[in-house]
Amino acid sequence: MQYSQLIDAYLAGPDLLEKAVGAMSESQLDAVPIPGKWSTRQVICHIADFELVYADRMKRVVAVSEPTLFGGDPDVYAARLNYEQRNVQEELQLVKAIRVHMARILRSLTENDFQRIGHHSEDGPLTLETLLQRITEHIPHHIRFIKEKRELLG
């Protein structure tokens, strides 16, 4: 895949996410139809939080020579960052704004820049290309679970 195509797919994610949660009521957003799994609101908050994490990681790989990238436990974020009280529309706007912001930066880079490396504390060396692929796949990964919740809710 060309980097421009990967960036286009990255930019398409927020619209896919908005469609996946479109017309859901507050009670549907908070429902937990699968015991032990997150609500759709919690999924959206998780996505928004990790958009920030990945934007930071990508910026540091671009700007700094072989930076250290730290992991983050999604369950710790969910437990400590007030997911139940956050506004889904604000979270969706944040995801979109971050991706538009990062896409502008990513489109300014050379092909060699996508091979720059950061050292993840858990996963070892990761290229900018790998980071971009992972965050691009993050939304489609979670949309599958949102659709499953919606089906169970009727």
C-alpha positions as CSV (number, residue, x, y, z in Angstrom):
1,M,0.0,0.0,0.0
2,Q,1.3,3.4,-0.9
3,Y,1.6,5.8,2.0
4,S,-0.9,8.2,0.5
5,Q,-3.5,5.3,0.4
6,L,-2.6,4.4,4.1
7,I,-3.1,8.0,5.1
8,D,-6.4,8.1,3.2
9,A,-7.6,5.0,5.1
10,Y,-6.4,6.6,8.4
11,L,-8.5,9.7,7.5
12,A,-11.6,7.6,6.7
13,G,-11.7,6.0,10.2
14,P,-13.7,8.7,12.0
15,D,-16.5,8.7,9.4
16,L,-16.7,4.9,9.7
17,L,-16.9,5.3,13.5
18,E,-19.6,8.0,13.3
19,K,-21.7,5.7,11.0
20,A,-21.3,2.8,13.4
21,V,-22.7,4.7,16.3
22,G,-25.1,6.9,14.4
23,A,-28.6,7.3,15.9
24,M,-27.7,5.3,19.1
25,S,-29.5,6.6,22.1
26,E,-27.7,7.4,25.4
27,S,-29.0,4.2,26.9
28,Q,-27.8,2.2,23.9
29,L,-24.4,3.8,24.2
30,D,-24.2,2.8,27.8
31,A,-25.7,-0.7,27.5
32,V,-23.5,-3.7,28.1
33,P,-25.2,-6.5,26.1
34,I,-22.1,-8.7,26.4
35,P,-21.2,-9.2,30.1
36,G,-17.7,-8.3,30.9
37,K,-17.2,-6.2,27.7
38,W,-17.2,-2.4,27.4
39,S,-20.2,-0.4,26.5
40,T,-20.1,1.5,23.2
41,R,-19.4,4.7,25.0
42,Q,-16.4,3.1,26.7
43,V,-15.2,1.9,23.3
44,I,-15.5,5.4,21.8
45,C,-13.6,6.9,24.8
46,H,-10.9,4.2,24.5
47,I,-10.5,5.0,20.8
48,A,-10.2,8.8,21.5
49,D,-7.7,8.2,24.3
50,F,-5.5,6.0,22.1
51,E,-5.7,8.5,19.2
52,L,-3.9,10.9,21.5
53,V,-1.3,8.2,22.5
54,Y,-0.6,7.3,18.8
55,A,-0.4,10.9,17.7
56,D,2.2,11.5,20.3
57,R,4.1,8.4,19.4
58,M,4.1,9.2,15.7
59,K,5.1,12.8,16.3
60,R,8.0,11.7,18.5
61,V,9.2,9.2,15.9
62,V,9.2,11.9,13.2
63,A,10.8,14.6,15.4
64,V,13.2,12.7,17.7
65,S,15.9,10.2,16.8
66,E,14.8,6.8,18.0
67,P,12.6,7.9,20.9
68,T,11.3,5.6,23.6
69,L,7.6,4.9,23.3
70,F,5.6,3.8,26.3
71,G,2.8,1.3,26.5
72,G,-0.6,2.0,27.9
73,D,-3.0,-0.4,29.6
74,P,-6.5,0.3,28.1
75,D,-8.2,-1.1,31.2
76,V,-6.3,1.4,33.4
77,Y,-7.4,4.2,31.1
78,A,-11.0,3.1,31.2
79,A,-11.0,2.8,35.0
80,R,-9.4,6.1,35.7
81,L,-10.5,8.5,32.9
82,N,-14.2,8.8,33.6
83,Y,-15.5,7.0,30.5
84,E,-19.0,6.8,31.7
85,Q,-19.4,10.6,32.0
86,R,-17.8,11.6,28.7
87,N,-19.7,12.9,25.7
88,V,-19.6,10.7,22.7
89,Q,-19.9,13.5,20.2
90,E,-17.0,15.3,21.8
91,E,-14.9,12.1,21.6
92,L,-15.8,11.6,17.9
93,Q,-14.8,15.2,17.2
94,L,-11.5,14.7,19.0
95,V,-10.8,11.6,16.9
96,K,-11.5,13.4,13.7
97,A,-9.5,16.5,14.6
98,I,-6.4,14.4,15.6
99,R,-6.5,12.5,12.4
100,V,-6.9,15.6,10.2
101,H,-4.0,17.2,12.1
102,M,-1.8,14.1,11.9
103,A,-2.6,13.5,8.2
104,R,-1.3,17.0,7.3
105,I,2.0,16.1,9.0
106,L,2.2,12.6,7.5
107,R,1.5,13.9,4.0
108,S,4.6,16.2,4.3
109,L,7.0,13.4,5.0
110,T,9.3,11.5,2.6
111,E,9.1,7.7,2.1
112,N,12.2,7.3,4.2
113,D,10.6,9.1,7.1
114,F,8.0,6.2,7.4
115,Q,11.0,3.9,8.2
116,R,12.1,6.0,11.2
117,I,12.0,4.0,14.4
118,G,10.8,4.4,17.9
119,H,11.5,1.9,20.7
120,H,8.3,0.7,22.3
121,S,8.7,-0.3,26.0
122,E,6.8,-3.6,25.3
123,D,6.9,-4.2,21.6
124,G,10.4,-3.2,20.8
125,P,11.4,-1.2,17.7
126,L,8.5,0.1,15.6
127,T,8.6,2.1,12.4
128,L,6.4,5.1,11.8
129,E,4.7,3.0,9.1
130,T,3.9,0.3,11.6
131,L,2.5,2.9,14.1
132,L,0.3,4.4,11.3
133,Q,-0.9,0.9,10.2
134,R,-1.8,0.0,13.8
135,I,-3.8,3.2,14.5
136,T,-5.5,3.0,11.1
137,E,-6.7,-0.6,11.9
138,H,-7.8,0.4,15.4
139,I,-11.2,1.9,14.5
140,P,-12.2,-1.0,12.1
141,H,-11.2,-3.4,14.8
142,H,-13.6,-1.8,17.3
143,I,-16.4,-1.2,14.8
144,R,-16.9,-5.0,14.6
145,F,-17.6,-5.0,18.4
146,I,-19.9,-2.0,18.2
147,K,-21.9,-3.7,15.4
148,E,-22.1,-6.8,17.5
149,K,-23.4,-4.8,20.5
150,R,-26.0,-3.1,18.2
151,E,-27.2,-6.4,16.9
152,L,-27.7,-7.7,20.4
153,L,-29.6,-4.5,21.4
154,G,-32.0,-4.9,18.4
